Amino acid sequence: MKEFFNKHPDSILAACGVLIVVVIVYFYTWGVGNIAGSLNEALNYVPPQNTVGYNLSTAQSLDWRGLVK
């Protein structure tokens, strides 16, 4: 094995360089995809359509005396 590394150092360094470039490109595309997906989700957010209701009978039973002068 040591003999192989001594005979082909340029090939080994080139293969390591290609491997590093492939890993960097993979993580770059993964990160851009994640950011784009999160941005798409944030921009197309639709809040739940809950209707606002008032409980008038409970509001009438509240004791507001002394709170307003």
BELLINCOR-V645618 format. One record per residue. RES is the residue in one small letter. PHI is phi in radians with two decimals (none if undefined). PSI is psi in whole degrees, -180 to 180 (999 if undefined). D_CENTER is the distance of its C-alpha to the mean C-alpha in whole Angstrom. Layout:
BEGIN
RES_PHI_PSI_D_CENTER, RES_PHI_PSI_D_CENTER
END
This chain:
BEGIN
m_none_-42_44, k_-1.09_-36_45, e_-1.15_-38_47, f_-1.11_-44_45, f_-1.14_-35_42, n_-1.28_-30_45, k_-1.43_-31_46, h_-2.23_56_43, p_-1.21_-35_41, d_-1.17_-41_40, s_-1.14_-41_39, i_-1.16_-44_37, l_-1.14_-38_35, a_-1.15_-41_34, a_-1.13_-41_33, c_-1.12_-40_31, g_-1.11_-43_30, v_-1.12_-41_29, l_-1.09_-43_27, i_-1.12_-42_25, v_-1.10_-41_24, v_-1.10_-43_23, v_-1.14_-42_20, i_-1.12_-44_19, v_-1.12_-40_19, y_-1.06_-51_17, f_-1.17_-33_14, y_-1.12_-48_14, t_-1.16_-36_14, w_-1.12_-44_11, g_-1.15_-43_9, v_-1.12_-40_10, g_-1.10_-42_9, n_-1.12_-45_6, i_-1.12_-44_6, a_-1.12_-41_9, g_-1.14_-42_7, s_-1.16_-40_5, l_-1.14_-41_8, n_-1.08_-43_10, e_-1.14_-38_9, a_-1.23_-39_10, l_-1.34_-26_13, n_-1.84_27_15, y_-1.25_131_14, v_-2.10_114_18, p_-1.20_155_19, p_-1.09_142_21, q_-1.60_73_25, n_-1.51_135_27, t_-1.48_139_30, v_-1.48_128_31, g_-2.16_151_35, y_-2.02_132_37, n_-1.67_87_39, l_-1.18_-34_43, s_-1.16_-38_45, t_-1.26_-37_43, a_-1.14_-35_43, q_-1.22_-28_46, s_-1.48_-3_47, l_-1.25_144_45, d_-1.72_104_48, w_-1.69_2_47, r_-1.15_134_50, g_1.58_-10_50, l_-1.49_-29_47, v_-2.04_134_48, k_-1.74_999_51
END
